[in-house]
Amino acid sequence: MYNIRVASRLRKIIAVQDFLKQGYVTTPYSGPAPHTPQITDSDVVAARAYCSNLLQKFDSPSFTLQTFIPSTTRDAYLAIRALNVELARIPDLVSNPTEPVAILLHYALQLLQSRHPGHSTSVMKGWFIKIINARENYMDNRPYTSMEALELYAENTYSTLMYLTLAALPLHSMAADHVASHIGKAAGIITVLRGLPLIAFPPPPNHHSINATSGGNLGGGRQGAVLLPLDIMAETGVKEEDVLRQGAEAPGLKDAIFTVATRANDHLITAREMLKNLQQGKDAGHAFEHEGEEGHQYAETKGSTQVGLDRAFGKKLERHDFDIFKPELRAREWKLPWKAYWAYSRRSI
């Protein structure tokens, strides 16, 4: 039965890839392919509404933060974030309602190319596939073998989402990508922590919300799982069976949460220091590990409002003594609009 469920989810992953190929087909010159189906204005309006409603329901922070995305890039942003939601929801989906996302994405990238005739979007396609592959690898809620494995997952998902958003502006800058890499890693790690209680004790199917957990997938046979890096669990003496039996009272759990949260905070501190140095005309302070890779061959950058959300969660986690099971940690951050506006207006993170 488990293998049947896994096969079903793999088919849905393949369906997402097919939609990307159909809705985002390019020639060798990154222009729309001759056989790309005609998209009508009503298709775009419906797709935009679908993506917006999807974010409002399942990813309210991204829905709120769209306000700070330039209007010319907002459709691309909505499609990128909506695709992330769809991928996270795959275990709970009966059908494959990804076509509206592909329609809006195709439309947004066509506009991007029309506004910037020499601009290539072929690299963006590779980044989309990278996100899909990363999600697929952890679709069954397998554990992260190490802290570095969790950071790699965060890089291949949340950092890559930020690269896509920057490319849609378009902003191609090693400094911007470098800052985005650290912010994305922090966001990915924090998201996994936020989702830990719901992965360990899954709610009924079709109640999946990225507001609480987009780091892993609710599903995997509906069995509970503890998605903390295995090396950190070993260091702090955490056993999965203890967490599933005792929840927040499991021995060593708070120490493990503290260690993982500290790594996320380190990335936020690094991003903040880098941005401060860059704004003062100084060097970033250390080399970008992905420089020279595809999509990172190279400019200015604004502060990311994503940081406000991750920093707020880190402070709440500390305030509750790193008890990841506290219901207050899953509540929406009602101050986010004000904090995001403050960071945006000050160009800070």
C-alpha positions in Angstrom: 0.0 0.0 0.0 2.8 2.4 0.9 4.6 1.8 -2.4 1.3 2.5 -4.3 1.0 5.8 -2.4 4.6 6.8 -3.2 4.1 5.9 -6.9 1.0 8.1 -7.0 2.9 11.0 -5.6 5.7 10.5 -8.0 3.2 10.6 -10.9 2.0 14.0 -9.5 5.6 15.3 -9.4 6.0 14.2 -13.1 2.7 16.0 -13.9 4.1 19.2 -12.4 7.2 18.9 -14.6 5.1 18.3 -17.7 3.0 21.4 -16.9 6.2 23.4 -16.6 7.4 22.0 -20.0 4.0 22.8 -21.6 3.5 26.2 -20.0 7.2 27.3 -20.1 8.5 26.0 -23.4 11.5 27.9 -24.9 13.5 27.8 -28.1 17.3 27.7 -28.0 17.1 31.5 -27.8 14.7 31.4 -24.8 11.8 32.7 -26.8 8.3 31.1 -26.8 8.3 27.9 -28.8 6.2 28.1 -32.0 3.8 25.3 -30.7 3.1 27.0 -27.3 -0.7 27.0 -26.8 -2.4 30.4 -27.0 -3.2 31.9 -23.6 -6.2 34.2 -23.5 -6.6 37.2 -21.2 -9.4 35.4 -19.3 -7.0 32.5 -18.8 -4.4 34.8 -17.2 -7.0 36.5 -15.0 -8.3 33.2 -13.8 -4.7 31.9 -13.2 -3.8 35.0 -11.3 -6.8 34.7 -9.0 -6.1 31.0 -8.5 -2.5 31.7 -7.5 -3.4 34.6 -5.2 -6.1 32.6 -3.5 -3.7 29.7 -3.1 -1.2 31.9 -1.3 -3.8 33.6 0.8 -5.0 30.2 2.1 -1.8 28.2 2.4 1.1 30.7 2.5 -0.2 34.0 4.0 3.3 35.5 4.5 4.1 35.3 0.8 0.6 36.7 0.1 1.3 39.6 2.4 4.8 40.3 1.0 3.6 40.5 -2.6 2.8 44.2 -1.8 6.6 44.9 -1.8 7.2 43.2 -5.2 7.2 45.6 -8.2 3.9 45.4 -10.1 5.7 44.3 -13.3 7.1 41.3 -11.5 4.1 40.4 -9.3 2.6 37.8 -11.6 5.9 36.0 -11.7 6.2 36.2 -7.9 2.7 34.8 -7.5 3.4 31.9 -9.9 6.7 31.1 -8.3 5.3 31.0 -4.8 2.1 29.2 -5.9 4.2 26.5 -7.5 6.0 26.0 -4.2 2.7 25.6 -2.4 1.5 23.1 -5.0 4.7 21.0 -4.6 4.3 21.0 -0.8 0.7 19.9 -1.1 1.3 17.1 -3.6 0.9 14.3 -0.9 -2.7 15.6 -0.2 -3.8 16.3 -3.7 -6.2 14.0 -5.5 -5.8 15.7 -8.9 -3.0 17.9 -10.4 -4.4 21.5 -10.4 -1.1 23.0 -11.5 -2.2 24.3 -14.9 -3.2 27.8 -13.6 0.3 28.1 -12.1 1.9 27.2 -15.4 -0.3 29.6 -17.3 0.5 32.6 -15.1 4.2 31.6 -15.1 4.3 31.4 -18.9 2.5 34.8 -19.2 4.8 36.5 -16.7 8.0 35.2 -18.4 6.7 36.3 -21.8 6.2 39.8 -20.4 9.7 39.7 -18.9 11.1 38.9 -22.2 9.1 41.6 -24.0 10.3 44.2 -21.5 13.9 43.1 -21.7 14.4 41.7 -25.2 17.9 40.4 -24.6 17.0 38.7 -21.4 17.2 34.9 -21.2 14.9 32.8 -18.9 16.5 29.4 -19.7 18.4 29.4 -16.4 15.1 30.0 -14.5 13.8 26.7 -15.9 16.8 24.9 -14.4 16.0 26.5 -11.0 12.4 25.3 -11.2 13.5 21.8 -11.8 16.0 22.0 -9.0 13.2 22.9 -6.6 11.0 20.0 -7.9 13.9 17.5 -7.5 14.6 18.7 -4.0 11.0 18.3 -3.0 10.8 14.9 -4.6 13.9 13.7 -2.7 12.2 14.4 0.6 8.6 13.6 -0.4 8.6 10.5 1.8 9.7 12.6 4.9 13.1 10.8 5.0 15.4 12.3 7.6 18.2 14.8 6.9 21.4 13.0 7.4 23.2 16.0 8.7 22.9 19.7 9.3 24.7 20.3 6.0 22.0 18.1 4.2 19.3 20.3 5.7 21.2 23.4 4.5 21.5 21.9 1.0 17.7 21.3 1.0 17.1 24.9 2.1 19.5 26.1 -0.6 17.8 24.1 -3.3 14.3 25.2 -2.3 14.0 28.5 -0.5 17.2 30.1 -1.7 16.3 29.0 -5.2 12.9 30.6 -4.9 14.6 33.9 -4.1 17.0 33.5 -7.1 13.9 33.1 -9.3 12.3 36.2 -7.8 15.5 38.2 -8.4 15.7 36.9 -11.9 12.1 38.0 -12.6 12.8 41.6 -11.6 15.3 41.1 -13.5 18.2 41.6 -11.1 21.4 39.7 -11.9 24.0 40.4 -9.2 26.4 38.1 -7.4 25.9 40.3 -4.3 22.1 40.0 -4.4 22.3 36.2 -5.0 24.8 35.8 -2.2 22.5 37.6 0.3 19.5 35.7 -1.0 21.4 32.4 -0.5 21.8 33.0 3.2 18.3 34.3 3.7 16.9 31.3 1.8 18.9 28.9 3.9 17.5 30.6 7.1 14.0 30.5 5.7 14.3 26.8 4.8 15.6 25.8 8.2 13.0 27.8 10.0 10.3 26.3 7.9 11.4 22.8 8.7 11.3 23.7 12.4 7.9 25.2 12.1 6.6 22.1 10.5 8.1 19.6 12.9 5.0 19.2 15.2 2.7 18.7 12.2 5.0 16.2 10.5 5.4 14.3 13.8 1.7 14.3 14.5 0.0 14.8 11.0 -3.5 16.3 10.9 -6.2 14.8 8.7 -5.5 14.8 4.9 -6.2 18.0 2.9 -5.5 20.3 5.9 -1.9 21.1 4.7 -1.0 24.7 5.1 2.3 26.3 4.3 1.5 28.8 6.9 2.5 26.1 9.4 4.7 23.8 7.4 6.2 23.9 3.9 9.5 22.3 4.8 8.3 18.8 4.5 5.3 17.0 3.1 2.4 15.9 5.1 1.8 12.4 3.9 4.5 9.8 3.5 1.9 7.2 4.5 0.6 9.5 7.3 3.1 8.0 9.8 4.8 10.5 12.1 8.4 11.5 11.5 10.9 13.8 13.2 12.6 15.9 10.6 15.7 17.0 12.5 19.2 16.4 11.2 20.4 12.9 12.4 23.8 14.3 13.5 22.2 16.9 15.7 19.8 14.3 17.1 22.8 12.0 18.0 24.7 14.9 19.6 21.7 15.9 21.8 20.5 12.4 22.5 17.1 12.8 20.8 15.3 9.6 19.8 12.5 9.7 17.3 10.3 7.3 19.3 10.7 9.5 22.4 9.4 12.5 20.4 6.5 10.6 19.1 5.6 9.4 22.6 6.4 12.4 24.7 6.2 15.4 22.3 7.9 18.5 23.7 9.1 16.6 26.8 11.3 14.2 24.8 14.8 14.3 26.3 17.2 16.5 24.4 14.6 17.9 22.0 14.9 21.5 23.1 18.7 21.3 22.8 18.3 20.0 19.3 15.8 22.7 18.3 18.2 25.3 19.8 21.1 24.0 17.8 19.2 24.0 14.5 17.6 27.4 15.1 21.0 28.8 15.9 22.3 27.8 12.5 19.3 29.6 10.9 20.0 32.7 13.0 23.7 32.6 11.9 22.6 32.8 8.3 20.4 35.8 9.1 23.2 37.6 10.9 25.5 36.9 8.0 23.0 38.3 5.5 22.5 41.4 7.6 26.2 42.0 7.9 26.7 41.4 4.2 24.0 43.9 3.2 25.4 46.5 5.6 28.9 46.1 4.1 27.6 46.3 0.6 25.6 49.4 1.3 28.8 51.0 2.6 30.6 50.1 -0.6 32.7 47.4 1.2 33.3 43.8 0.2 30.7 41.2 1.2 33.1 39.7 3.6 33.4 36.2 2.2 33.1 34.4 -1.1 29.8 33.2 -2.6 30.0 29.4 -2.6 27.9 29.1 -5.8 29.8 31.7 -7.9 30.5 30.3 -11.3 27.7 27.7 -11.2 24.9 27.8 -13.8 22.8 30.9 -13.2 25.4 32.6 -11.0 27.8 33.9 -13.6 27.8 37.6 -13.4 23.9 45.8 -9.2 22.5 46.6 -6.2 19.9 45.0 -3.9 17.1 45.9 -1.5 16.5 44.4 1.9 14.4 41.2 1.9 11.2 41.2 3.8 11.4 37.5 4.2 14.0 38.1 7.0 11.5 39.9 9.2 9.3 36.7 9.3 12.2 34.4 10.0 13.7 36.6 12.7 10.3 37.0 14.4 9.8 33.3 14.5 13.3 32.8 16.0 12.5 35.3 18.8 9.2 33.6 19.6 10.9 30.2 19.7 13.5 31.6 22.1 10.7 33.2 24.2 9.1 29.8 24.5 12.3 28.1 25.6 12.6 26.3 22.2 9.5 24.3 22.8 8.6 23.7 19.1 5.2 22.2 20.1 3.9 25.5 21.5 0.7 26.4 19.6 1.7 30.1 19.7 4.5 29.3 17.3 2.0 28.3 14.6 0.0 31.4 14.9 0.1 34.0 12.0 2.6 36.8 12.5 0.1 39.7 12.6 2.9 42.3 12.8 4.4 41.1 9.5 2.9 43.8 7.3 4.3 46.6 9.5 7.7 44.9 10.0 8.0 44.3 6.3 7.1 47.9 5.4 9.7 49.1 8.0 12.4 46.9 6.6 11.5 47.8 3.0 11.5 51.5 3.6 14.8 51.4 5.5 16.4 49.0 3.0 17.4 46.8 5.9 17.0 43.2 7.0 
